[in-house]
Amino acid sequence: MNKNLFLRKFETLEPRQLLSCSPTGLAVPALSSRPSAFLKMYLDFDGDTGRWGKLGPLDFGLFDATTPPYDIDGDTGCFSSAELEQIQRIHAIVAEKYSPFDIDITTINPGELRDGRAGKVVIGGDGAWYPARAGGVALPGFFSDFDNVGYVWDGTGSGVADIAYIGEAVAHEAGHLLGLLHQVDVDPMTGEVVGEYRDGPIMGKSDDTPNGGRWTVGETALNIIDLFYLSLGTQDDVNRLMSNGFLTGQVPLRPDDHSDLRALATPLTSGVFGHTGNGVAETETDVDFFRIDSVALGSSFTVQVASNSERPMFDPRLELFDASGTLIATANGSVPSRLDEAIQVSLATSSTYFIAVRPAGNPGVDYNIGSYTVSVQPDVGDRPSNAVEISGVQFVNDTLGLPAAFGKHVKVESFTSVDNFDWYKFSNPDWETMPRGTVNVLLDNLSSNADLFLYADRDFDGLVGAAELIDQGTSSGNSAEVATSLIYPVYEYFIAVKNVDHANTNYRLTIELDHSDPEHPSNLAARGSDVIYDHVSLTDSDLYKGPLAWTRGVVAPVLNFEFRPFNADADLVIGYDDNANQILDPAEITSTYHGLVNQVTPVTGVLGRNAGRSRLLVGVRHFNGDTNFELRFGFDALPVIDLGTPLSGVAGLLDVNASQHAGQFADLLNSTDNLDILSLGTPPAGAFELQIKPPINGGANFELVADLNQNGKLDQDEWLASGVDLNFQVEQGSTTPYYLLASYDPGSAPEADYEVIYRDVYANSDTGVTPANPRMMQPGEGQLVGYAALSPEPLLDRPTVYHRLDVTQPGTLHLLLQPEEDEPPLVGAGLQVYVDKNQDEQLTDDERITGFHDGKVARNLDVNVVPGGYFIAVSVPTAEGIPAEEETTFVDYVLTHSISAPSDNTPVAVTAAQFQSLPDLGVYLKFSEDIEMSLGAGDLEVTDVNQGTPVPFMMLYDQASFSLFVGLDPETPAGDYRLQLHAGQVADPAGNALESDLFVEFSLDPSPQVAQVMIDGSSSPQRSMVRNLTIAFDAVVNLGADAFLLEQVGAGVIGTQFSIDNSSGHTVATLTFTEPGLIGNSLNDGNYRLHILANAVQSTRAMSANRIEEFFRLYGDVNGDRVVGGFDFNQFRQTFGRSSADPLFKSEFDYAADNTIGGNDFNAFRARFGRTLPPA
């Protein structure tokens, strides 16, 4: 019997944002595709506790198929809103597949699952109870005595869900319940089955198809008594569902929903966006006719047909006829991947049109049937995409426009008889400061019937749909319509006025857009001037708040206002939010200013905060009518701090070195020491950064200011920015001094410690940080001052600074590295000289000529040079590693250079370099003459090339042979190594040195190791038969007779013998067993240990340590899980009855070693079925 599996590995999709539990808990939405149908297919999402399954004649009982509810977030106690939405999508996919048939796809439990009446597919869980890897399972039980229940697994709690896969899988398993078999993959040349699933059909593998799986005609196969597959020829999915037969019953087609005759065409339903209708193509010869009777003469419109569902089946052909029945346009399925068609009519010559929908193309092996939607939409000019934007605040009398969207707008417009809609749109232009507001729309003065609709473009596509409707007014006749809503800054909003009667219609549209929202006052701009245009009515007031930053820091801004109401008198009220409720209560008002209509009322000297550091609130209130208004404000220029007067807690100058333009400063603030004024001096031209580590518990504010007018005072307009990560730029020739103000916040912790990191982004803009952008050295001779720094602070970290010197004549380059005046010695600093040989601006060790790592108070270095470019690198001491947290190591240096004429002396040369094996593990260097060496730390190095780490060594110089032996530790591990001798430290008695650094690269062979141990000749996890052991080494080795010892845990040593094969360039030993009484040449069931003895495995080195390999044998266990269970049985039954000549023969089940899987093997398997072998 075909086990009917829909195999599929669960795929991980992008994580979705999971929502909280719905109020309905585990209640599943009541969904039904065809409630009146007699046949029901129940999709069960809320969990199931049934038992399931027979597996042919070898019946070991039913499976406990308990399944949790559908779940993607790990919470099976309730459905989240995301899970409920996915349940609806899965139902829609399955309903689409069965839309041509008279069967109800439902989430409503039908009760008893009677044969020939109802089936169920349970969706949920991970299917761990089922003994084979699969994505679902079902038997043909709808019209037979088999189970009427199938399963599809969702990968419970994974946080993701492949809706296309789950929906297609449910349709597939439902097909099995209804009697369908798999659509298999057949070799077109041989006719042989080459795969259990054909890509595309619903009864094959359909989840990867671009649109969705279809019913089809194709080859199928049946699994006879669970032993082998037998081709059954062709299966016509639709005809098989509709016919009575073996394991099937009649699933009829649904009745034709729309007439094939134009005279009986179905009228389309009128809606907000035109006219719509739905239908189903039940057969490939079906034609559905529709009609529309209310087209305005001379208008333009579009007819469109589209397949339903996100996994559609139907590819439509669209035809349009005029009132006389003449075909005037056709749209056929010319793009296979796009299952929709459209026809545009630019000039309507009739009020009635007929629409026909039929399957596109010619019938093929895949059925072109399924559901669709047809619609007639008005001309693009009547659509949201052509909406008129509300962009200027208008007077109530419509005589003045102002440059902002908020306020009151009046539109006096009209329809013609061919108009369907007038569209308007608006958005919040001040979304950064205005959190939300309100809109009120009034449609009145109508001469005939019109309706009003208000939409929010929630999917940001520039259009709106029915789901985006937020309010409407649809009174009959010429009654006034009203729509109102809160509006948010993230959306664009659309207003639609619909011409219901298709008559010449006059109307007036009044739109009030108001920033005001008492629960969320709007923000005033933080700096500079601003202007607000808004509207207040008799029933509301507008409120604006000062930024929270104004309540902190040193700078308390002083504001001036100009207030002008346009249509009626209004009041401007000012106060401070002392109780922090974001409402200007009567007791909090400090000033009220009456504004006369169309006149400017000035207000000066308003503080951004009061003495209690409460937030500034500014309100506009109606006085004798609704009005648009203008509110302008700007900042006063009065000085607020005298920078020249010493204040309590003044910290003084920030420690800025003249050459570095970088530094650090730390201090403590409290209620008495409450202000630090940190002078940044007058920086040179460049870009600068300030990074502040504020106290963890808060309590401090930081403000960057500049004395622009250089009057020694901080004025209001000299405030630049606030925060803990500040950047500013200084122009060439600037003399402006800059300051950082750190002030204590009395509303926070008792004290606040902070640290400031300051850096010039190198007056200099990071020159020298990389070889690609070096500091240039003056040709011939010269001097450069600079700094390098090793720091945990990214702003300061520059451990190496690169310089470039272009040499035009050969000679000797003399370098002197010394500390800057009054700076500490350069102990441990490095100076390296490179030539960029491959011109890639990337300097490597083999491009290094010479150098040192032990800088002192001053250090010289001489280098023979030829014409070309040389790089000189100065680095911070690295012997101590990265500085401790909060510490920075600076090197403030002076680099002096000059070039002298070349020497005529012959330099020392190395004439031989030889690597020797053990016991003399090392490198011999033979020089051309006797040498003098002055080797310090880092002048001779041996490095592990792969790890980049130093290797310990010793040196021995033989003066008689001019040879230097560099010896390595005998325990040095295998690998690739490099020896480097720095040229400047080797010279003859006359002072002639090596021309360049010496490099010697060499390798050490590893000691032999076991590369792999294979059980029964392969890496398969099966432990059903263990007939040999294969031990592969990583090199050719000599094996002693006692190299291997095999023991059965608790039973003693097992006799073995081995053979050797070196043909692959390494040794492979095959171990077989000489123990008497073994069946099939295999070890008996049990736990084993193989000992590989190091002293019996020899190469140029001995194996480093013994190797122990633990394994077990348990006949029947083919997946190595120490249990003979369902998976193993499934594998056994596929090979039962087969011999070694059969490609499906599995030798791991040949217990009797007779090259046939027969009765003896079955008896041995049955004896072990359900058995577990514990580890030793």
Protein Blocks (a to p, Z undefined) as FASTA:
>chain_A
ZZhiacdddddddddddddddfklmaccdddfblmbmbdcdddfebpabdeddehjblgb
jadfbdcdddfelpakbccfklmmmmmmmmmmmmmmmmmpccdddfbdebjadehkbccd
deedjhlmpcbdcfbdcddfklmcbdfbdcddehioklpacfklmmmmmmmmmmmmnopa
cdddddfklopafbfbdghiamlcfklpmkbccdddddddddeehlaccdebjadfklmm
mpgcehiacddddddfbdfbfklcccddddfkopadddddfbfkbccddddfkbcehiac
ddddddehjbdfbdcddddddfkopafbdcddfblklccdddddfbdcbfbdcdddddeh
jddfbdceddddddddddfklpfklcccdfbdcdfklpaccddfbdcddddddddfkbfb
dcdddddfklmlmmbacdddddehifbdcdddddddfkonopacfklpcbdcddehjbdc
dddddddfkbccddddddfkopacdddddddddfbdfklccdddfbhcddddddddfkbc
cdddddfklmgcjbdcddddddddfkbccdddddddfkonopacfklpmbdcdddehiac
ddehiafbdfkopacddddddfkbccdddddddddfbdfbdfkbccehiabjadddfklo
padddddddfklmcccddebjadeddddddddddfkgoiacdddddfkonopacfklcfb
gcjbdcddddehiabdcdddddddfklcfbdcdddddddehjngoghjamklccdddehi
acddddddddfblklgcfbacdddddfbgcdddddddddehiacfehiacdddddfkono
pacfklpfbdcfbdcfbdcddddddeddddddddddfklopadehiacdddddddddddd
ddfbdcdddfbdcddddfbgcdddddfbdcdddddehkaccddfklopacdddddddfkl
opacddddfklccddddddddfklgccfkopacfbdcddddddddddddfbdceehiabf
bfkbccbdcdddfbdcdddfklpccddehiapcdddddddfknopacdddddfbehiahh
iaceddddddddfklpccfbdcfbdcdddddddehianonopacfklmmmmmmmgoiafk
lmkbcfklmmnonopacfklmmmmmmmgopacddZZ
